[in-house]
Amino acid sequence: MSFSSILGQDKTIKRLRALLESGRVPPAMIFHGAPGTGKFLAAVEFAKTLNCSHAAHREKPPAPPAPDPDDLFAAPAPAPAPEQEQEPVKLHTDPSDPCGACLSCLQAASGAHPDIRVVDTAFQAALLDEAESANLKIDTMRELTRWAQQKPMLSAWKIFIVRDAEALMPQAQNALLKTLEEPPPGTLVILTVSKKTSLLETILSRSCVIEFGRLPKAALKTILEARGAGPDEAASLAGLAGGSLEKAAEAGAFLKRVSALRPGDQARIFKFSSGLPRDSHKARDEVKTLLDLLLAKTRGAWRAAEGTAKTRLTALLRRTLDLRRMADRNVSYQLLLETALLESERAGIKIEDLVKPE
């Protein structure tokens, strides 16, 4: 794995490589962009490269001692062996890529590196011995601050990757500020976040902000094919994903659920809506994705419509936007989705149309 494996983010990866090659790595960085655009993968590769020992640091075996010329009983020195040209071992082709072969790289790849810690809600649950929650708490950030004061065990850098940092409670963000204001030498904190506005201004002002744009369709198609999707399926999902690998996965799940519905079944909308996740946070995200797909389809139909059809689609757009705003509140997401799908069908946009690429 290397930066070269992160597709569709050429400009951003070039900037990260420049930081590594210059040696001027800031103590705090924010990787922000839509979900599924490679932020976390890039953060891991950045951490691996920063702590990679490369081939130049490997120790060579000591040379045998030279024979003592005054020792009469010493064995004669062996004749020098003919020199053979050996091709040097090439562990990596770019100095700003991790070599993938040193102890640091191997431990980072297995998730067992003592100086690279990924902090997320799953890690927090294990740390605090409690059920996984949707938020990162102040106790977790206090523990991170304590670890940051310790010396690294294996490598030159202690690196903390706070994944999905929008989950940080305000008190937790304030607790993290202590480390960002007075970072110990050789400490790096990387926050990955979908919207940087979810972070406090005091954190933004102390961090180097790196933006990840939405992935091009061609890059998404290549990634999906590499993960086992056929060319037609990959092209279809890339068209629905809106530049996000995460949304492509959701679209794939929608395709399966829609394909299981019978076209003439009057209850198919209710059956589809009943397939929402039981977890309220996941259900909200899925409903918002479906409403975004519905808005995109409605806008496309509105541009081509005329007369009464255009009026009908205008009303649907306004209603769907209202429902989209309601999705950020504590509502019944299943009822909200059913309402949106029923109203869209009355306006001529069927549930099957949502999973058809433009």
N, C-alpha and C positions, 0 to 999 in steps of 0.2 A: 504494500500500500504506500502511496506517496501523494503529493499534491497533484501530480499528473492524473490521478484517478478521479479527481473531483471535477466533473464536467460542467460546462455552462457558466463558470465563474472565473473566466480567464483574467479579467481586469483585477478582481479582488485577490486572486491567488498571486498575481504578479506583485501586488503591493505587499502581501505577507512575505513573499520570498525576499523582497528588498529589505524589509525590516530585519529578517534573519541574517542576511548577508552583511548588512551594515553593523550588526551587533548592538544596535540601539533599540532594544526591546523595552517598551514601556511597562511599568509595574501593573497596570490595569488596562484591560481591553474589553470592548463591547462588540460582539458580533451580532448584528441585527438584520432581520429580513423575514420574509414570509416563512411559515413552517414548511419544512421539506425542501429547503434550498441549499443544504450542505453546511450550515453553520457549525453544527456540533462535530461533524466529520472533520471540517477544517481546523477546529479548535484542538481536536485530538492529534491531528497530524502536525500542527504547530508545536504542541507540547512535546511530541516525540522527537521532532527535529531539533528543538532547543536542547534537549537532554541527550541526544544521540552522541555517542563517543567516537563514531566513525572508525575507519581502519587505522588512521594515523596514531591513535592512542593505544593500539594493541601492543603489548610487550613482546619483544623478541627473546628467544632463549639465550642465556649467557654463553659467550664464546669460551671454548676450553682454554685453560691456562697455557701460556707459552712454555716450552721445555727449558730447563735450566742448562745453559751451555757448560757449566762447571761440573755437572753431574755425570760422572763417568759411566754410571750404570743405567743411565736413562736410555730408553728405547729411541732409535733414530726417528727423526721427524718424518712422518709420512709424506710422500710426494703429493704436491698439490693436485687436487682433482681438476680435470679439465672443466673450464667454466661452461655452463650450459645456460643459454638464454631461456628464462622462464617468464611467461606472461604474468604480469602482476594481477593479484586478485582485485577485482573491481566490484565493490559492494554497492555502489550507487553511481549514478551518472550525473547527478546534479548536487552540488554542495548544499543546496537549500532543501534537499529531500532527506528524510531519515534513511539510514542505511538498511534497516530492517534485519540486521544480523547481530548487532552488539547486544550485550546483556540488557542495557536500558531499553532498546527497541523491542526486544523479545518480551520483557516484562510489561511494557506499555501495551503491546498488542494483546497480551493475555488479561489485561486489567489488573495486574498485580504489582504495578510499579509503586514503590513506597513514597515517591516524591511527586506523583501525579494522581490527584484525587478528583473524581467526578462527584459533584455534590448535586443531588436532585431529591425528589420526594421519596424515591425508593431507598436511597442511601440514608435519608433522614429517618425513615421508619426503622431501619436496622440500627441506626445510631441511638435513637431514643427509645427503642424497644416498644414501638406502638404501631397501630394500623397506619397504612399510608394515607396521607391527607393531600389536599389540593394545594396547600400553601407551604412555603419554606419559612421556618420559625426562627425566632431570635436565638434560641438555644443552639441551633445548628450553626448559625453564623458566629456565635461566641466560640464554639468549638473550632471553627475554621480559623478564627483569629488566634486562638491558642496554638494550633498547629503551625501557623505561619511564623510564630516566634521561635520555633525549633529549628535546629540545623538539618539540612537535607541528609538523607541516609546513604544515597547511592550517587546522585548526580549533582550538578552545579546549581540547578534550579528547583525550587519548590513551586509546583503549578497547581492551581485550583480552578477547575472548570465548573462553574455554576450553570447547570443546564436548565433551560426554560426559566430564566431569572425573573420573568414577570410574576412568578409564583411567590416572590419574596414579599413578605409582609412589610409595611412601612418601618416597623420597629426593627425588623431583621436587616433592612437596608441601612438603617442608622448604625446598627451594630457592625456592619461590614465597613462602614466609613473609616473606622479606626485603622484598619489595615490599609485602606487606600490612601489615607492622609499621611501615614508614616509607614510605608512598606518596608519590611526588613530586606536587607540585601539579598538578591537572588530569588525574590518572590514575584510570582506573576499570578494575577487573578483574571480569568476570562469569563465574562458573562455572555451567554447566548440568549437572545431575546427576540420575540417576534416584533414587538413595538417598543422602540427605545423610550417612548413617552411614558411607559409604565414604570420607568425608573426615576428616582429623585434627581433633581437638577444637580445636587451636590455630587452625586455619583457620576453623572454624565460629564460634568466639568473636570473630573479627575481621571477620565479614561480616554483612551484612544479608540475612536468609534470606527468600525469597519462595516461597510454595508454589503449585504448579499442580495443581489437582484433576483428576480424570478427567472427560472430556468427556461431557455429556449426549447421549443417543441422538439427540435432535432436531438438535443441533449437528453431530454426526457425519454424520447423513443429509444435511444441507445441504451440508457440505463435500464429501462423496463425490459428490453430484449435480453440484456445481460442477466436479468433476474428470472428469465424463463418465459416471458410473454412472447407470443407469436407476433410476427410483423404487423398483422392487421389489428390485433388486440392492442399492441403497444401504440400504434398510431391513433387508435380510437381513444385510449386513456390519456395520451399526451394532449389530445385536443380538448379533453374535458378538465385537465388538471389545473389550468390557469398558472402554469409555471412552477408548480409545487409537487414534489414527489409524494408528499403526504396526502395531498388531494387526489393524486392519481390512484393511490391505494384505496381511498374512500370511494372514488368513482368505480373502481373494480368491484368493490362490495355492492355498490348500487346496481351495477350491471347484472350481477348474479341474482339479486333480489327481484329486479324487474323481470328478468328472463324466466323466473319461476312463476310469474303471474299469468293467468289466462286472460287474453284480451277482452272476452265478453263477460268476465266476472264483475258484477256490480259492486262487490265488496273489495275489489283489489286495492283501492286506495287505503282502506282501513287495514288490510292485511300487510301492506307495505309499511304503513306507519307503526304497526305493532312490532316491527323488527328493529325499532330504535334500541340502543343500548340501555340497560337498566341504570347505569351510572349517569347521574344528571349532567355532569360536566361533559361527558362524551356525547350524550344525547343532544345537548345544546350545540356542540360543535358540529355534529352531523346535520342537524336541522339548519344551521346557518349556512353550511355548504350547499345543501339542497335548495335553500332559498336564493343563494347566489346563482346557482345554475338556472333556477326558474327566472330570475331577473334577466340573466343573459339571453335566455331563449325568448323571453317576452320582448326585450329590446330589439332583437333581430327580427321577430315577426312584426313589430310595430313599424320598423323602417320600411318594410315591404308592403304594409297594409294601406288601405284607402277607405274613405267613407266611414260607415258605421263600424266596420272591423277595427279601424284605427281608434275610434272613440272607445270601443270595448276594451282594447288592449291598453289604452291610456289609463282607464279606470283600474285595470288589473295591475299595472305598474305601481300606481299609487297605493293600492291595497297591499301589494307584496312588500313595498318599502316600509309600510306601517308594521307589518308582521315581522319584517327583518329587525326593526328597532325593538319590538317586543321580545325578540329572542334573547336579548341581553338582560331581561328581567327574570324574576322567579315566577315562571308560568308553567303550564302543562305543555311540554314540547310536543307531545304526541298530538294533542288537540290543535296546537298551532300549525303543525305540519298538515294534518288532515284538512284544516280550513283552507290553507294555501293551495293544496293540490285540487280540492274540490272546486274552488273558485277559478283556478287556471284551466281546469277541464271544461267548465262552462264557457270560458272565453276561447276555447278551441285548442289549448295546449295540453296534450295528454301526458301522463306520467312517463310513458315510453319515450317521449320527445326529450326529456331532460337528460338522458344518457346517450343521446346521439350527437356526435361532434359536429361543429359548424362546417 
